[in-house]
Amino acid sequence: MPRASLFPSVAYNDSLDWKDYGVDSILNTVLNHKHLGNGSIILCHNGAKYTASALEQLITSLKEKGFTFVTMSELIYKDNYDIDVEGRQHQKNTDNADSPVPSASNAD
């Protein structure tokens, strides 16, 4: 059976926390981002005014949506994959179509 060749994105979703609009703005921007999905990386800035106040609720809300948190090294597939300009990972063409496909670490 053919396998899909497009795998989770490693492109980031900017929380826009650096704009200092407040906790609700950060939560809304991240939780309702049109590209939030399997493999998403949420970009937050350590110098932003409201980020620390938003983190607990942001993490809780993402977990409630079924997401889990992994390290970058767990998220990025290294062997037999390329990353395109949008940060999406694609399996390289290989002669062995029966090779296992890594499972995703968080929900779609």
A tleap script that builds the chain and sets N, CA, C and O, in Angstrom:
source leaprc.protein.ff14SB
mol = sequence {
  NMET PRO ARG ALA SER LEU PHE PRO SER VAL
  ALA TYR ASN ASP SER LEU ASP TRP LYS ASP
  TYR GLY VAL ASP SER ILE LEU ASN THR VAL
  LEU ASN HIE LYS HIE LEU GLY ASN GLY SER
  ILE ILE LEU CYS HIE ASN GLY ALA LYS TYR
  THR ALA SER ALA LEU GLU GLN LEU ILE THR
  SER LEU LYS GLU LYS GLY PHE THR PHE VAL
  THR MET SER GLU LEU ILE TYR LYS ASP ASN
  TYR ASP ILE ASP VAL GLU GLY ARG GLN HIE
  GLN LYS ASN THR ASP ASN ALA ASP SER PRO
  VAL PRO SER ALA SER ASN ALA CASP
}
set mol.1.N position { 0.844 -1.176 0.000 }
set mol.1.CA position { 0.000 0.000 0.000 }
set mol.1.C position { 0.896 1.248 0.000 }
set mol.1.O position { 1.866 1.296 0.755 }
set mol.2.N position { 0.595 2.250 -0.822 }
set mol.2.CA position { 1.420 3.458 -0.853 }
set mol.2.C position { 1.324 4.218 0.467 }
set mol.2.O position { 0.301 4.186 1.151 }
set mol.3.N position { 2.388 4.884 0.796 }
set mol.3.CA position { 2.419 5.690 2.016 }
set mol.3.C position { 2.397 7.171 1.642 }
set mol.3.O position { 2.900 7.569 0.591 }
set mol.4.N position { 1.815 7.963 2.507 }
set mol.4.CA position { 1.799 9.408 2.277 }
set mol.4.C position { 3.221 9.938 2.316 }
set mol.4.O position { 4.058 9.442 3.070 }
set mol.5.N position { 3.485 10.934 1.511 }
set mol.5.CA position { 4.839 11.470 1.462 }
set mol.5.C position { 4.988 12.798 2.196 }
set mol.5.O position { 6.099 13.319 2.298 }
set mol.6.N position { 3.903 13.352 2.704 }
set mol.6.CA position { 3.966 14.621 3.425 }
set mol.6.C position { 3.794 14.340 4.904 }
set mol.6.O position { 2.835 13.686 5.314 }
set mol.7.N position { 4.724 14.834 5.700 }
set mol.7.CA position { 4.721 14.579 7.133 }
set mol.7.C position { 4.600 15.883 7.893 }
set mol.7.O position { 4.581 16.952 7.282 }
set mol.8.N position { 4.519 15.820 9.192 }
set mol.8.CA position { 4.247 17.015 9.985 }
set mol.8.C position { 5.164 18.188 9.673 }
set mol.8.O position { 6.333 18.034 9.320 }
set mol.9.N position { 4.587 19.330 9.817 }
set mol.9.CA position { 5.327 20.570 9.629 }
set mol.9.C position { 6.255 20.810 10.802 }
set mol.9.O position { 5.946 20.456 11.940 }
set mol.10.N position { 7.390 21.413 10.514 }
set mol.10.CA position { 8.236 21.897 11.591 }
set mol.10.C position { 8.302 23.419 11.546 }
set mol.10.O position { 9.109 24.034 12.243 }
set mol.11.N position { 7.463 24.010 10.735 }
set mol.11.CA position { 7.380 25.462 10.703 }
set mol.11.C position { 6.771 25.938 12.014 }
set mol.11.O position { 5.989 25.220 12.638 }
set mol.12.N position { 7.121 27.126 12.423 }
set mol.12.CA position { 6.614 27.599 13.704 }
set mol.12.C position { 5.357 28.438 13.546 }
set mol.12.O position { 5.105 29.013 12.487 }
set mol.13.N position { 4.574 28.497 14.616 }
set mol.13.CA position { 3.418 29.369 14.729 }
set mol.13.C position { 3.811 30.466 15.714 }
set mol.13.O position { 3.989 30.202 16.903 }
set mol.14.N position { 3.944 31.682 15.225 }
set mol.14.CA position { 4.361 32.797 16.069 }
set mol.14.C position { 3.218 33.209 16.980 }
set mol.14.O position { 2.117 33.500 16.512 }
set mol.15.N position { 3.478 33.234 18.277 }
set mol.15.CA position { 2.460 33.626 19.256 }
set mol.15.C position { 2.192 35.132 19.230 }
set mol.15.O position { 1.204 35.597 19.799 }
set mol.16.N position { 3.058 35.882 18.580 }
set mol.16.CA position { 2.999 37.351 18.531 }
set mol.16.C position { 3.032 37.969 19.921 }
set mol.16.O position { 2.585 39.098 20.126 }
set mol.17.N position { 3.571 37.209 20.877 }
set mol.17.CA position { 3.660 37.697 22.255 }
set mol.17.C position { 4.511 38.955 22.358 }
set mol.17.O position { 4.309 39.770 23.259 }
set mol.18.N position { 5.443 39.115 21.460 }
set mol.18.CA position { 6.347 40.272 21.461 }
set mol.18.C position { 5.611 41.581 21.208 }
set mol.18.O position { 6.167 42.653 21.447 }
set mol.19.N position { 4.370 41.514 20.726 }
set mol.19.CA position { 3.589 42.734 20.490 }
set mol.19.C position { 2.997 43.289 21.783 }
set mol.19.O position { 2.476 44.404 21.801 }
set mol.20.N position { 3.077 42.501 22.877 }
set mol.20.CA position { 2.604 42.928 24.201 }
set mol.20.C position { 1.130 43.344 24.212 }
set mol.20.O position { 0.773 44.356 24.817 }
set mol.21.N position { 0.273 42.558 23.540 }
set mol.21.CA position { -1.167 42.831 23.527 }
set mol.21.C position { -1.888 42.207 24.714 }
set mol.21.O position { -3.046 42.534 24.971 }
set mol.22.N position { -1.222 41.313 25.442 }
set mol.22.CA position { -1.838 40.710 26.620 }
set mol.22.C position { -1.968 39.205 26.522 }
set mol.22.O position { -1.742 38.609 25.469 }
set mol.23.N position { -2.338 38.599 27.648 }
set mol.23.CA position { -2.464 37.148 27.756 }
set mol.23.C position { -3.517 36.614 26.792 }
set mol.23.O position { -3.263 35.640 26.084 }
set mol.24.N position { -4.688 37.232 26.754 }
set mol.24.CA position { -5.765 36.751 25.884 }
set mol.24.C position { -5.350 36.763 24.414 }
set mol.24.O position { -5.727 35.870 23.655 }
set mol.25.N position { -4.596 37.744 24.020 }
set mol.25.CA position { -4.119 37.823 22.639 }
set mol.25.C position { -3.189 36.664 22.306 }
set mol.25.O position { -3.280 36.077 21.228 }
set mol.26.N position { -2.295 36.336 23.236 }
set mol.26.CA position { -1.368 35.214 23.029 }
set mol.26.C position { -2.153 33.914 22.900 }
set mol.26.O position { -1.921 33.130 21.980 }
set mol.27.N position { -3.079 33.689 23.824 }
set mol.27.CA position { -3.881 32.466 23.807 }
set mol.27.C position { -4.679 32.351 22.515 }
set mol.27.O position { -4.689 31.295 21.883 }
set mol.28.N position { -5.343 33.422 22.121 }
set mol.28.CA position { -6.143 33.412 20.906 }
set mol.28.C position { -5.274 33.181 19.667 }
set mol.28.O position { -5.640 32.404 18.785 }
set mol.29.N position { -4.142 33.845 19.603 }
set mol.29.CA position { -3.258 33.723 18.447 }
set mol.29.C position { -2.757 32.296 18.282 }
set mol.29.O position { -2.737 31.773 17.168 }
set mol.30.N position { -2.356 31.666 19.367 }
set mol.30.CA position { -1.814 30.301 19.290 }
set mol.30.C position { -2.922 29.276 19.110 }
set mol.30.O position { -2.860 28.456 18.195 }
set mol.31.N position { -3.928 29.310 19.964 }
set mol.31.CA position { -4.941 28.259 19.980 }
set mol.31.C position { -5.854 28.278 18.763 }
set mol.31.O position { -6.463 27.260 18.434 }
set mol.32.N position { -5.958 29.414 18.092 }
set mol.32.CA position { -6.806 29.520 16.903 }
set mol.32.C position { -6.001 29.720 15.619 }
set mol.32.O position { -6.557 30.101 14.589 }
set mol.33.N position { -4.706 29.466 15.682 }
set mol.33.CA position { -3.855 29.636 14.497 }
set mol.33.C position { -4.262 28.630 13.424 }
set mol.33.O position { -4.462 27.451 13.718 }
set mol.34.N position { -4.385 29.093 12.182 }
set mol.34.CA position { -4.870 28.212 11.114 }
set mol.34.C position { -3.912 27.065 10.815 }
set mol.34.O position { -4.326 26.066 10.227 }
set mol.35.N position { -2.651 27.179 11.200 }
set mol.35.CA position { -1.686 26.118 10.942 }
set mol.35.C position { -1.342 25.309 12.189 }
set mol.35.O position { -0.420 24.493 12.155 }
set mol.36.N position { -2.062 25.519 13.286 }
set mol.36.CA position { -1.815 24.726 14.488 }
set mol.36.C position { -2.200 23.287 14.196 }
set mol.36.O position { -3.341 22.999 13.833 }
set mol.37.N position { -1.241 22.390 14.357 }
set mol.37.CA position { -1.527 20.996 14.065 }
set mol.37.C position { -0.346 20.114 14.382 }
set mol.37.O position { 0.570 20.504 15.105 }
set mol.38.N position { -0.382 18.934 13.837 }
set mol.38.CA position { 0.649 17.938 14.063 }
set mol.38.C position { 2.023 18.493 13.718 }
set mol.38.O position { 2.257 18.915 12.586 }
set mol.39.N position { 2.922 18.494 14.677 }
set mol.39.CA position { 4.283 18.959 14.455 }
set mol.39.C position { 4.493 20.451 14.656 }
set mol.39.O position { 5.587 20.955 14.405 }
set mol.40.N position { 3.483 21.157 15.097 }
set mol.40.CA position { 3.624 22.605 15.279 }
set mol.40.C position { 4.649 22.952 16.343 }
set mol.40.O position { 4.790 22.261 17.352 }
set mol.41.N position { 5.351 24.029 16.091 }
set mol.41.CA position { 6.265 24.611 17.059 }
set mol.41.C position { 5.702 25.986 17.399 }
set mol.41.O position { 5.482 26.808 16.509 }
set mol.42.N position { 5.474 26.232 18.665 }
set mol.42.CA position { 4.921 27.508 19.105 }
set mol.42.C position { 6.082 28.419 19.486 }
set mol.42.O position { 6.854 28.111 20.394 }
set mol.43.N position { 6.196 29.533 18.789 }
set mol.43.CA position { 7.280 30.477 19.045 }
set mol.43.C position { 6.836 31.504 20.078 }
set mol.43.O position { 5.904 32.274 19.849 }
set mol.44.N position { 7.518 31.500 21.215 }
set mol.44.CA position { 7.303 32.496 22.257 }
set mol.44.C position { 8.654 33.133 22.562 }
set mol.44.O position { 9.703 32.522 22.361 }
set mol.45.N position { 8.611 34.359 23.046 }
set mol.45.CA position { 9.834 35.127 23.292 }
set mol.45.C position { 10.007 35.358 24.787 }
set mol.45.O position { 9.064 35.747 25.475 }
set mol.46.N position { 11.215 35.117 25.285 }
set mol.46.CA position { 11.437 35.225 26.720 }
set mol.46.C position { 11.410 36.650 27.239 }
set mol.46.O position { 11.312 36.844 28.451 }
set mol.47.N position { 11.492 37.644 26.392 }
set mol.47.CA position { 11.469 39.032 26.847 }
set mol.47.C position { 10.119 39.704 26.700 }
set mol.47.O position { 9.987 40.889 27.006 }
set mol.48.N position { 9.112 38.973 26.239 }
set mol.48.CA position { 7.797 39.573 26.036 }
set mol.48.C position { 7.084 39.756 27.378 }
set mol.48.O position { 7.238 38.946 28.292 }
set mol.49.N position { 6.322 40.809 27.477 }
set mol.49.CA position { 5.718 41.233 28.740 }
set mol.49.C position { 4.720 40.236 29.335 }
set mol.49.O position { 4.693 40.064 30.554 }
set mol.50.N position { 3.893 39.570 28.506 }
set mol.50.CA position { 2.803 38.738 29.024 }
set mol.50.C position { 3.021 37.230 28.841 }
set mol.50.O position { 2.168 36.436 29.238 }
set mol.51.N position { 4.133 36.834 28.254 }
set mol.51.CA position { 4.353 35.419 27.935 }
set mol.51.C position { 4.332 34.526 29.165 }
set mol.51.O position { 3.651 33.501 29.167 }
set mol.52.N position { 5.057 34.889 30.198 }
set mol.52.CA position { 5.115 34.057 31.405 }
set mol.52.C position { 3.723 33.870 32.013 }
set mol.52.O position { 3.400 32.793 32.514 }
set mol.53.N position { 2.910 34.914 31.967 }
set mol.53.CA position { 1.556 34.832 32.520 }
set mol.53.C position { 0.641 33.950 31.683 }
set mol.53.O position { -0.328 33.396 32.203 }
set mol.54.N position { 0.935 33.811 30.394 }
set mol.54.CA position { 0.088 33.033 29.487 }
set mol.54.C position { 0.470 31.561 29.429 }
set mol.54.O position { -0.352 30.738 29.027 }
set mol.55.N position { 1.688 31.204 29.817 }
set mol.55.CA position { 2.191 29.852 29.578 }
set mol.55.C position { 1.376 28.731 30.220 }
set mol.55.O position { 1.087 27.733 29.559 }
set mol.56.N position { 1.004 28.869 31.472 }
set mol.56.CA position { 0.279 27.783 32.129 }
set mol.56.C position { -1.037 27.486 31.407 }
set mol.56.O position { -1.350 26.327 31.135 }
set mol.57.N position { -1.797 28.518 31.102 }
set mol.57.CA position { -3.073 28.319 30.412 }
set mol.57.C position { -2.852 27.831 28.978 }
set mol.57.O position { -3.624 27.015 28.475 }
set mol.58.N position { -1.815 28.321 28.329 }
set mol.58.CA position { -1.509 27.893 26.965 }
set mol.58.C position { -1.173 26.405 26.927 }
set mol.58.O position { -1.689 25.672 26.084 }
set mol.59.N position { -0.319 25.963 27.831 }
set mol.59.CA position { 0.066 24.551 27.889 }
set mol.59.C position { -1.142 23.683 28.219 }
set mol.59.O position { -1.357 22.653 27.581 }
set mol.60.N position { -1.925 24.086 29.203 }
set mol.60.CA position { -3.126 23.334 29.579 }
set mol.60.C position { -4.093 23.231 28.399 }
set mol.60.O position { -4.630 22.157 28.130 }
set mol.61.N position { -4.313 24.324 27.706 }
set mol.61.CA position { -5.253 24.331 26.572 }
set mol.61.C position { -4.753 23.462 25.431 }
set mol.61.O position { -5.545 22.767 24.794 }
set mol.62.N position { -3.463 23.488 25.163 }
set mol.62.CA position { -2.913 22.642 24.101 }
set mol.62.C position { -3.043 21.165 24.466 }
set mol.62.O position { -3.363 20.339 23.611 }
set mol.63.N position { -2.795 20.834 25.731 }
set mol.63.CA position { -2.954 19.445 26.178 }
set mol.63.C position { -4.416 19.014 26.063 }
set mol.63.O position { -4.694 17.882 25.668 }
set mol.64.N position { -5.354 19.904 26.402 }
set mol.64.CA position { -6.783 19.591 26.279 }
set mol.64.C position { -7.176 19.332 24.829 }
set mol.64.O position { -8.111 18.575 24.565 }
set mol.65.N position { -6.469 19.955 23.888 }
set mol.65.CA position { -6.727 19.733 22.459 }
set mol.65.C position { -6.056 18.449 21.966 }
set mol.65.O position { -6.200 18.083 20.799 }
set mol.66.N position { -5.322 17.765 22.851 }
set mol.66.CA position { -4.710 16.502 22.493 }
set mol.66.C position { -3.247 16.575 22.114 }
set mol.66.O position { -2.669 15.571 21.698 }
set mol.67.N position { -2.645 17.724 22.245 }
set mol.67.CA position { -1.235 17.872 21.908 }
set mol.67.C position { -0.348 17.360 23.044 }
set mol.67.O position { -0.724 17.417 24.215 }
set mol.68.N position { 0.813 16.870 22.684 }
set mol.68.CA position { 1.843 16.518 23.644 }
set mol.68.C position { 3.064 17.362 23.314 }
set mol.68.O position { 3.149 17.958 22.240 }
set mol.69.N position { 3.996 17.406 24.233 }
set mol.69.CA position { 5.185 18.220 24.055 }
set mol.69.C position { 6.397 17.320 23.929 }
set mol.69.O position { 6.580 16.397 24.723 }
set mol.70.N position { 7.219 17.586 22.935 }
set mol.70.CA position { 8.419 16.799 22.687 }
set mol.70.C position { 9.593 17.745 22.440 }
set mol.70.O position { 9.404 18.935 22.187 }
set mol.71.N position { 10.798 17.202 22.515 }
set mol.71.CA position { 11.982 17.989 22.212 }
set mol.71.C position { 12.098 18.169 20.698 }
set mol.71.O position { 11.493 17.423 19.929 }
set mol.72.N position { 12.862 19.142 20.288 }
set mol.72.CA position { 13.075 19.370 18.850 }
set mol.72.C position { 13.686 18.142 18.188 }
set mol.72.O position { 13.319 17.795 17.066 }
set mol.73.N position { 14.608 17.488 18.871 }
set mol.73.CA position { 15.253 16.324 18.261 }
set mol.73.C position { 14.262 15.180 18.057 }
set mol.73.O position { 14.454 14.356 17.162 }
set mol.74.N position { 13.207 15.115 18.868 }
set mol.74.CA position { 12.175 14.103 18.673 }
set mol.74.C position { 11.229 14.480 17.536 }
set mol.74.O position { 10.665 13.607 16.876 }
set mol.75.N position { 11.058 15.760 17.314 }
set mol.75.CA position { 10.102 16.246 16.323 }
set mol.75.C position { 10.620 16.149 14.896 }
set mol.75.O position { 9.857 15.842 13.980 }
set mol.76.N position { 11.886 16.401 14.701 }
set mol.76.CA position { 12.439 16.456 13.345 }
set mol.76.C position { 12.935 15.085 12.920 }
set mol.76.O position { 13.775 14.481 13.588 }
set mol.77.N position { 12.408 14.600 11.801 }
set mol.77.CA position { 12.862 13.335 11.239 }
set mol.77.C position { 14.192 13.584 10.549 }
set mol.77.O position { 14.320 14.532 9.774 }
set mol.78.N position { 15.175 12.750 10.820 }
set mol.78.CA position { 16.520 12.988 10.298 }
set mol.78.C position { 16.869 12.133 9.089 }
set mol.78.O position { 17.463 12.627 8.131 }
set mol.79.N position { 16.509 10.869 9.125 }
set mol.79.CA position { 16.915 9.947 8.071 }
set mol.79.C position { 15.872 9.888 6.965 }
set mol.79.O position { 14.685 9.690 7.223 }
set mol.80.N position { 16.330 10.062 5.733 }
set mol.80.CA position { 15.496 9.939 4.536 }
set mol.80.C position { 14.401 10.987 4.422 }
set mol.80.O position { 13.355 10.716 3.832 }
set mol.81.N position { 14.614 12.181 4.973 }
set mol.81.CA position { 13.637 13.261 4.877 }
set mol.81.C position { 14.316 14.552 4.441 }
set mol.81.O position { 15.480 14.796 4.757 }
set mol.82.N position { 13.579 15.364 3.717 }
set mol.82.CA position { 13.982 16.719 3.364 }
set mol.82.C position { 12.963 17.665 3.979 }
set mol.82.O position { 11.824 17.276 4.236 }
set mol.83.N position { 13.371 18.903 4.216 }
set mol.83.CA position { 12.464 19.926 4.706 }
set mol.83.C position { 12.356 20.995 3.631 }
set mol.83.O position { 13.371 21.521 3.174 }
set mol.84.N position { 11.121 21.324 3.220 }
set mol.84.CA position { 10.930 22.318 2.165 }
set mol.84.C position { 10.967 23.732 2.744 }
set mol.84.O position { 11.181 23.914 3.942 }
set mol.85.N position { 10.758 24.730 1.885 }
set mol.85.CA position { 10.863 26.124 2.302 }
set mol.85.C position { 9.770 26.540 3.276 }
set mol.85.O position { 9.903 27.562 3.949 }
set mol.86.N position { 8.693 25.766 3.361 }
set mol.86.CA position { 7.627 26.057 4.324 }
set mol.86.C position { 7.841 25.338 5.647 }
set mol.86.O position { 7.025 25.469 6.559 }
set mol.87.N position { 8.939 24.570 5.767 }
set mol.87.CA position { 9.234 23.853 6.992 }
set mol.87.C position { 8.534 22.517 7.093 }
set mol.87.O position { 8.491 21.929 8.174 }
set mol.88.N position { 7.986 22.021 6.000 }
set mol.88.CA position { 7.311 20.721 6.007 }
set mol.88.C position { 8.301 19.630 5.624 }
set mol.88.O position { 9.152 19.818 4.755 }
set mol.89.N position { 8.171 18.487 6.288 }
set mol.89.CA position { 9.078 17.370 6.053 }
set mol.89.C position { 8.480 16.418 5.018 }
set mol.89.O position { 7.304 16.061 5.088 }
set mol.90.N position { 9.308 16.017 4.064 }
set mol.90.CA position { 8.896 15.099 3.017 }
set mol.90.C position { 9.856 13.922 3.004 }
set mol.90.O position { 11.071 14.100 3.089 }
set mol.91.N position { 9.306 12.721 2.896 }
set mol.91.CA position { 10.157 11.543 2.812 }
set mol.91.C position { 10.824 11.538 1.442 }
set mol.91.O position { 10.171 11.754 0.421 }
set mol.92.N position { 12.137 11.289 1.431 }
set mol.92.CA position { 12.870 11.189 0.180 }
set mol.92.C position { 12.411 9.940 -0.557 }
set mol.92.O position { 11.974 8.969 0.060 }
set mol.93.N position { 12.513 9.973 -1.871 }
set mol.93.CA position { 12.186 8.778 -2.651 }
set mol.93.C position { 13.181 7.688 -2.308 }
set mol.93.O position { 14.394 7.887 -2.383 }
set mol.94.N position { 12.657 6.540 -1.934 }
set mol.94.CA position { 13.507 5.393 -1.618 }
set mol.94.C position { 12.979 4.181 -2.350 }
set mol.94.O position { 11.803 4.125 -2.709 }
set mol.95.N position { 13.838 3.225 -2.569 }
set mol.95.CA position { 13.439 1.993 -3.237 }
set mol.95.C position { 12.655 1.086 -2.319 }
set mol.95.O position { 11.951 0.192 -2.789 }
set mol.96.N position { 12.761 1.299 -1.009 }
set mol.96.CA position { 12.121 0.425 -0.037 }
set mol.96.C position { 10.816 1.065 0.452 }
set mol.96.O position { 10.813 1.768 1.462 }
set mol.97.N position { 9.716 0.825 -0.256 }
set mol.97.CA position { 8.425 1.424 0.101 }
set mol.97.C position { 7.848 0.833 1.376 }
set mol.97.O position { 6.905 1.387 1.940 }
set mol.98.N position { 8.401 -0.290 1.841 }
set mol.98.CA position { 7.886 -0.921 3.052 }
set mol.98.C position { 8.548 -0.429 4.332 }
set mol.98.O position { 8.250 -0.928 5.417 }
set mol.99.N position { 9.451 0.553 4.212 }
set mol.99.CA position { 10.119 1.045 5.408 }
set mol.99.C position { 9.124 1.731 6.313 }
set mol.99.O position { 8.187 2.364 5.828 }
set mol.100.N position { 9.303 1.621 7.622 }
set mol.100.CA position { 8.330 2.205 8.558 }
set mol.100.C position { 8.324 3.718 8.487 }
set mol.100.O position { 9.357 4.350 8.269 }
set mol.101.N position { 7.163 4.280 8.671 }
set mol.101.CA position { 6.996 5.730 8.717 }
set mol.101.C position { 6.890 6.122 10.173 }
set mol.101.O position { 6.094 5.534 10.905 }
set mol.102.N position { 7.680 7.113 10.628 }
set mol.102.CA position { 7.602 7.522 12.038 }
set mol.102.C position { 6.209 7.993 12.399 }
set mol.102.O position { 5.530 8.629 11.593 }
set mol.103.N position { 5.791 7.684 13.594 }
set mol.103.CA position { 4.483 8.157 14.042 }
set mol.103.C position { 4.630 9.559 14.587 }
set mol.103.O position { 5.684 9.925 15.109 }
set mol.104.N position { 3.575 10.343 14.467 }
set mol.104.CA position { 3.590 11.717 14.948 }
set mol.104.C position { 3.455 11.730 16.459 }
set mol.104.O position { 2.909 10.799 17.051 }
set mol.105.N position { 3.959 12.800 17.086 }
set mol.105.CA position { 3.947 12.879 18.533 }
set mol.105.C position { 2.790 13.681 19.089 }
set mol.105.O position { 2.533 13.642 20.292 }
set mol.106.N position { 2.083 14.411 18.229 }
set mol.106.CA position { 0.937 15.151 18.755 }
set mol.106.C position { -0.205 15.101 17.766 }
set mol.106.O position { -0.037 14.710 16.611 }
set mol.107.N position { -1.371 15.504 18.242 }
set mol.107.CA position { -2.607 15.345 17.469 }
set mol.107.C position { -2.671 16.284 16.282 }
set mol.107.O position { -1.988 17.307 16.241 }
set mol.108.N position { -3.507 15.920 15.312 }
set mol.108.CA position { -3.770 16.801 14.158 }
set mol.108.C position { -4.649 17.941 14.563 }
set mol.108.O position { -4.982 18.788 13.735 }
savepdb mol mol.pdb
quit
